[in-house]
C-alpha cells in the first residue's frame, strides 16, 4: 500500500473532517490516476477546474458532476426561476446561474461522496476565489475534499503557500508508481511479439527510468512506445542475440528519456564520441579553465552501467528516431550490424574493426590495424568518408603511442595521400551540389570521426586539404566539360538550362560551379548563334536563371567579368547585323546582365 492509499483510506473514513487534502507531485507522476484508484468511482465526484472562470461555474460543475441526470433536466432548473435556464449537457451556462440558484444547487448536494477537484493550477480564476469556493464545501457542507495540483509557485503564485494553510489540513506528495504504470502501458501494446519483447526487458526499462530521476510517467509511456517502433525495425538475427538486445534497450531508453525530458537536443546526439573525447581532454586542464560540462556527459553520469556516447545506434539513427520520429529500417539494421555484437571483422573495412577496439580482442584489432595501414600505404581507399576515418584513427594512434608517428606527421602523410590520388586522377571530383560534402561531414557510415580536442585543428587542416583537392579534381575535368557545354549550346540548347542553372528537378551539375569564364566569350557566342535561331532563347533562359538571385556576387563571382564581356559581345554582334537579325540578337541579352551593367555604370557616375 502506498502512502497515498494509506492516508486517503484514513481520510475517507472521517465524517466532516473540516479540512481538504492536497495531492501534489511533479508533472506526469500520475496524481489523478492514483487518486482515482484510491477512491472508487461510485464514491467520488470528480470536477476539473481547468479553464474555470468564475465561482458560479465551479458550483455548477460540482452539481453537474454529482447529479448528471438532474443537470440535464430543464425542469429542475426552472423551479429556481421563472424562465428558461437553458441547461446544456453536464454544465449550467454561467449567464443563467445567479447567486440564488447556486445557493439552491449547493443545498441539493449531500456530503456522502468525496469531492475531487483536479487541475487547480490551470484554473482561470483568482486562486483566493477558487480556494474560497472549495473551502465552502469543507466548512459549510461537511464534504471530504481532495484537490489535485502541481504544487509550483510559478503556476499557483507565491501566495499559495499562505492561502493553502486555511484550506488544506494535509498535503500528500505523490511519487510515480512505475511498476503499475508499466503494466498498464504494456497492456496497451497491440502487437503480441512487440509486447513480449518489451515485457522481456521490463527490468532494464524500469531500472533506466529510475536512474534518470525523471518523475513523469508520460515520458515512460513514450519510451515504451519508442521501443515498440524500434522492435519493428529489428530482424530475427538481432532479436535472438539477448546480450545485444539488453544493451540496445538500455541505451535507447536512456537517450529517449533524456531527449523527452528536454535534457538532450539534436546537437547533443551529433558526434557523441567526439563530445566525450573532448571532455576527457578538458579534464586535464586546471579547474579555473574548465568549460561547462556537455549535456551528454551530464546525462551519461546518471547511468553507471550504460555509455550514452556509444551503443549500437549511431548518431544519425538516433536523430532520425528520437528527434524526427522516423524509424528507417535499413539505417537501423545497418547501424546494429556495424556494432561489435554483429560485426564480422573479415566482412567489413578494417577501420570499422579498429574503431571498435574497446569491444574486440587485441589480436583482431591488430590484424585490422595492419590491413588499414597497408591500405594507406597502397592508396587503396578513395572514398572521402573512409579516408577521413583512417586519417583520424592514425592520428588517435599516434597521439596514444600506438604507432611510431607524431600527430603532425600523420597530417603530412594524409595530405600526401590526397595529393597522390589527385595526381593520378583517382580522387573523386567535387560534387555538383553546394553541400556536396554532407555525406561525410562530421561522420560517415554511422560513425563520428575519432578526433580529440588536441587534434581538432589538425583534423580541420586535413579536411580543408580534402575539400580543396576534390575541387581541384573537378577543375581537372573542366576542359572536357566545357567542350561538352559548347556542344550543348550549339546542338541542344534546351539541355543547357538543366545543366548550368538551378531547377526543381535538382539535377543541375554545374549550377553553382564557376566554369563558364574559362570558355572564350567569342567561342560561346559562336556556338550560341551557330545553331537554329528559333532555339537561341533557350540559352538566354539558362543564363538568366544561372545568374539570378545575386549569384554573380556569390558562388559565381568568378564569372562576373565574363558575363559582362558576353553582354558586350552580343552588342557587337548585333551592330554587325541589320533589320530583324540585329533585333533578334539584341533581344538575347539576359536582363539580369543588363541590370548589372547599369548598376555598375551608376556606381561609377556616383564616384565621379
N, C-alpha and C positions, 0 to 999 in steps of 0.2 A: 504494500500500500504506500503511495506517495504521500508526502507531507500535505499536499493539496487535498487529496482524498481524505486524509485523516482529519484535517481541520474542517472541511466542508461537511463531513459526516457529523461532527460536533455542532456546527453552526445551524444546520437544517433541523437539528433536534430541539433547538431553542424555540421558545414561544415569546414573541415580541422582544427580541434582543436589544432593541434600541440603538443599534448601530449597523452600518453596512460593512461589507468585506470588499477590499480592493485586491483584485488579482492582476498582477503585473509581471512583466518579463520582456526580454528582447524580442525584436521583430521575428516572426516566424517560428516562435517556440511552441506554438500550438496551444496558446492560452484558452481560446474559445473552445477548441476541441476537448481539452482536458476538463474544463468546467462542465461542458455538456455531458461528458462521460460520467462525471461525479453526480450530476443531478439529472435523473431520468426526464424524458420529455413530458410525461404526464404530471410531473411535479414542478414544472418550471413555466415561467412566462418570459419569453426572450424578446428583447427590444434593441434594435441597433440605433445608436444616436448619430450615425453618420449623416452629415448634412442637415441635421435638425436646426431650424432657425428660430424657434420660439418655445416657451414653456408650454403653451397650449398644445403645440404639436407633440411634445413629449407625452402629455397626459392622453391625447388622442391615440397615440401609437400604443401606449400601455393598454388602454381599453380595447383597442382593436386586436391586440395580441392575446389578451385574456379572454375576450368574448367575440371571437371571429364571426360567429353566426349572427349575434346581435349587431355587430358593426356593419353587417351587410344589409340589415333590415331598416328600410327607410322609416317605417312606422315608429321604431324605437326612438329615433332622434326627434321625430315630430312631436313627441309628448313633452319635449323640453322647450318647444317654441311653436308658435302657431303658423309657421311657414316651412316651406321645403328646405331641408338642410343639405340635400344633395350628397349624401354619404356615398362614397365610391370605394369599392374594394375593401381593403383591410384598414383604411385610414379615413379620418374625417377631415375634409378640406378646412384649412385654417380659417378661411374667411367666414365659415359657418359655425365656428365653435367659440362662442363668447364665454367669458369667465363663469357665468352661472351654469352653462352647460357642462363645462369642465368640472365644476364642483359636483354636479349631479353624477357625472360619469365616474368620478372618483368614489362617490358613495356606492356605486354599483359594484365596486371592486372589493373583494374579500381576501384576506391575507393567507388563504390556505396554501397558495403556491409561492415558490421563491421567484422573485423578480431578478432577471439577469439583464443588466444594461451593458451593451458592448460598444466599442469604438468611442470611448469618452473623448479621446484626444482628437477625434475627427468631427466633433460636433461643430456646427456653425454658430453656436450660441455662446455668450459670455460664460466662462467657467463657473462664476459665482451663481448665476441663474440656474445652470444645469445641476450643480450640487444642491442648490436650494430645492429644486423640484424633486430630486432623488431623496433628499432628506425628509420631504413631506410624507413620503411613503413609509419611511422608517419610524418617524416620531409620531405622526398623526394617524397612520393606518396600521401600525404594528407589523409591517411587512419585514420579511427577511430579504435583504437585497445584496446581490453580488454584482460588482462593477468590474468590467474587464477593460484594462487600459495599458497602453505603452507608457510607463511612468518616465517621461522625459520632459525636462523643463523647457526645452526648445519647442516642444509641441503643446504642452499644457500651460506654460508660463511659470514665471518664478514664484507667483503667489500660491501655486498649487500646494506646496509643502505646508503652508499655514492653513489653507482652506480645507484640506482633506482631513485634518485632525477633528474637525467639527462633524464630519460625516462618517468616517471610517474608524472602526474600532480595531481592525486587524488588516494588515497588508500581507499578502502571500506572494512570494516571488516564485514564479514557475520556471522550472528547468525543462528542456526538451526531453520528451520520452522517446529516445532514439529507437529502441527495440520495437515498441508499439508502432511507431510511425513507419519503420522499415517494413514491418509485416503488412501494414496497410498498403504501402507503395508496391510491395511485391505482389499483392493480390490483384493489383490493377494492371499488371503486365499481361497482355492478351496472348502473346506468342509463348507457347509452353517451353520450348527449348531456351528461349531468351530468359524466361522466368527461372528455369533450372540453373542457368549459368549465373545469374545474379544471386540466386539463393545459395549456390555453392561457395560464393565469395562474400557471404554476409559478414563474416568475422572481419575480413580485411577492410570492407567498406565502412563498417561501423567504427573500427579502430582508427582509420584515417580521419573520419569525421570528428571523432572525439579529440584527436591530436590537433585538429585545425582550430579548436576553440570557438568555432562558429556555432551560433545558437539556432540559426534559422533552419527549421525542418523543410522549408520550401527549397532551400539550397540542396539539402539531402535528396529531396524528390527529384530535382533537376539532375543531380549526379546519377541517380538510378536510371532515369530516362536516357541520359547520355550513354551510359553503359549498354543499355538495350540497343541503341543505334550503333554503337561500336561493335557489338556482338554480331550484328547483321553483316558486317564487313569482313569478318574473320572466316578463314577457310578451315576445313576439318583438321589439317595438319597443325594449325595454330591451336585450335581448341583442345587437341589431345595432349599438348605439352603443358602439364599442370603447373610446373615451376614458372614457365614463361607467362602463363595467364595470371598468376598471382602478381608477378611484377607489373604486368600491364595494367591490371585493375588498380593496384595501389597508386602507381604514378599518375594514371589518367584521372582517377578520382581526386587525388590531392590537388593536381593542377586545375581540375574542373571546379573544385570548391574554392580555390584561391581566386580564380577568374570570376566566378559567380558572386563572390563576396566583395569584389572590387579591389582586391589586394594586388592582382596582376592584370595588366592590359597587354594589348598586342605586342608592343615593343619589348615587353619583358619576356615574351616567348621566342623572340628572334635572337639567334646567336647565344643560346643559353650557356653553351660550353665556354664561349668567349667571355661572358659575364663572370662566370665562376673563376676562370683563369685570371682575368683582370683583377678580381677582388683579392685573390690569393697573393698576387704580386703587390697590391696596395698594402697588404698587411705587413709588409716588410718595412714600411716607412715609419717614421716617428709618429706618435699619436696625434700631434697637432696637425699633421699633414693628411690625416685620414679623411677621405671623402665620405659622403653619405653611403651607407650600405645599400646596395642594389635591392629592389623589392624581391627579386628572385632568391637572393641569398637569405633575406629575412624569412621568406616563406619556407625555404628549404630547411631552416633550422628548427621548424616545428615538427619535422618528421625525421626522427633519428635513423630509421631503417630504410628511408627512401631518398634517392638522389634525383631531385627535380631537374637538374641540368642535363641528365642523360635519359635513358629509357628507350623503349622500342619505337616510340612515335617521334619522328623528327619534328623540327620547328615548324616546317610548312604544314604538316598534317595537323599539328596542334592548333595552329592559327585557323586552318580550314574548319576544324570540328568545334573548338571551344569559342572562337571569335565569330566566324562566319556562319556557323550552323550547318556546314556541309560535311558529308561523310563519304569522300571519294574512295571507292572500294580499291581501285588499282593502286592508288598512292598509299593507302593504309597498309595494304598487303605487302607492297614493295618495301615500305619502311620497316615493318616487322621482320621481313625476310632478311633485311640488312643487319638485324640485331645479332649479338653473339649466340642467342638461343637457336637460331635457324641458319646462320651464315655458314656456308661451306667454303673454307679457305681456297680450295682448288678451283672454285667456280666463280670467284669474284676478283676484281682488280686488287693487286697487292696492298694498295693504300688503304682499302677498306678493312683489311686484316690488321694493319699497323695501327690504325686509328682506334681499334678496339683492344689495344694492348692490355688495358686494365682487366679485361674479362677472359683473355685467352692465355694459354700456356706460353712460356718463353720460347720454346722450340718453334712453335707455329708462327709466332710473331717474328722471330729471327729469319725464318725461311722467307716470309713475306717481305721483310725489310731488304733482304739481299736481292729478291726479284725486283723490288721497286727501284733499288739502286742500279740494277742492270738496265731497267727501262730508261732510267735517267741518263746513263752513260751512252746508250744507243739511240737516244732521242726518239723513242718509240711512241710516246704519248703526244697527241696533238690537240686533244680536246681541252679547251681552256679551263673548265672546272676541275678536271682530273689533274692537269698540270699544277694548278694552284694548290690543290690538296697535297701533292707531292712536295712542292716547294715549301709549304708551311710545315709539313711533318719533318722535313730535313732541317728546317730552322729550329723546330722544337727539339729534335735530337741533338743538334749542335749546342743548343742552349743548355741541355742537360748532360752533355758529355757522352752521349751515346755513339756519336760518330766523330771522327777526328777532323772537325771543321769548326770554324767560328761562324757566328750568325752572319757576319759581313761577307765571309767567303761564300756562304750559301746564296746570298743575294747576288753576288757577282756571277756565280755559276748558273743561277736561274736566268739571269739576263742573257748570259751567253747561250743558254739553251734556246731561248726565244729567238736570238739573232741567227742561230744556225738554222732553225726551222724556216725563218723568213728568207734567208739566203738561198736555200734550196727549194723554195716555193711550196713548202709543206704546211706553212702556217695558214689556217683558215682566215680569209679576209673579214673585215668588219661587216656586221650585218646591216641591212637597209634601214631598220627602224632606229629612231633616235635613242631608244632604250634597248639597244640590241644586246647589251651585256646583262640584262635582267636575269637570264637563265643561270648565270654563275656569280651573281652579285651577292656577297656576304656568305653564301653557302652554295653547295652543289650536291645533287643527288641525295638530298635529305640530310647532309652533314654540314655543320658550320665549320669554317676553316679553323685550324688549331693555331691561333695567334695569341700570344701572351701580350700583356701591355708593353713589355720591354721590346717586343718585336713589331709593335703596331706601325711604327714609322718605316721599318724595313719592308713590311708587307705592302704598304702603300707604294713604296718605290718599285717593288715587283709588279704590283697592279698597274701602275701608270705605264711601266715599260710594256706590259702585255697589251694594254689598250692601244698605246702608240704603235706597237708592232703590227697589230691587226689592222689599224688604219693604214699603215704603210703597205700591208699586204693587199688591201683594197686598191690603193693608188697604183700598185703594180699592174692591176687589171685594167686601169683606165684606158690605155691605148686601144685595146680591143673593144671595150665598152663604147668608147667614143666613136669608133668606126661603125659599130652596130647602131648607135643612135643616129648617125648621119644617114645610114641606110633607111632607118625607120622614118626619118623626116622626109626623105625622098619618096619612099615606096609605100609606107603605111602610116600616114600622119595621125590617124585616129589612135594607134597604139602608143604614140608618144605621150598622150595625156596620162595614161595609166603608168607609164614608165618613169616620168620625171615630175609628176605633181600629185599631191595627196588626194585620195578619193575614199569613198566609204568602203570600198572593197578591201582596202588595206594592202593590196598587192602593188606597192609602188616602190620598187627597189632603190630608186635614186632621188626620191622626192626631197630629201633633206641633205643630200650629199653634194657638195660643190665640185662639179667636174666639167660643166659646160665651158667654163672660162679657158680651158686648155684646148678647146676646139677653135681654130681661127674663125673669126666672125665671117669673113668672106666665104669660107667653105660652108659654114652653116647656112648662110643666106642663099648660096648657090644651090644647096640641097633642097632648101625650102622652096625656092622659086623654080627649081628644076622639075618639080612634079606637076601634076594637073592642077590648074589654078582653082578648080572647084573644091580642092582639099586644103588650100592654103590656110583657111580659117581654123582648121584643126590644130595647126601649130601655134597659131595665135592664142587659142583657148588654153593649150597646155602651158605656154609661157605665162599667160595671165594668172592662171591658177598657181603655178610654181612660185611666182614672185610676190603673190598677195600676202596680206597679213604681216607685213614688215619682215619677210624672210630675208630680204637683201641686207637687213641690218643685223640679222641673227645668224642662222645656220648657213645661209648662202651669201654671206658678206663678201666672200672671195670672188663672187660672180658679179658684183655691183658694177665695176668698171666695164666688164664685158657686156653687161646688159645695156649700159648707156651707149657703148660703141655700136651695139646691134641697132639701137634706135637711129643712130646717125647713118649707119649703112643703109637702112631702109629708106631714109630720106634721100640719100644719094641715088639709090636705085630708082626711086620714083621720079627724080628730076631727069633721069635719062629717058623716061617714057613720056608718052603724051596720051591725052584722052582718057578712056576708061582704064587703060593699062596703068597710067600713073595714079589714078584714083584708087584702083584696086590695091596697089602696094601701100599707099598712104593709110588705107583702112586696116592694114595688117598690124600697124604699130600697137602693141599692148598698152592699154590705158594706164596700167599701173606704172609703166616706164615713162609715159608722157608726164604723169603727175610727179614722178620722182625727179625728172629733168627740170620741170617747172619749179619745184621746191628748192632745188639747188641753185637755180638762177635767181630766185627771190632772196635766197640767203646771201648770195654774192652781192646783190644790189644793196642789201641792208648793210653789209660791211663797208661798201664804198660810200 
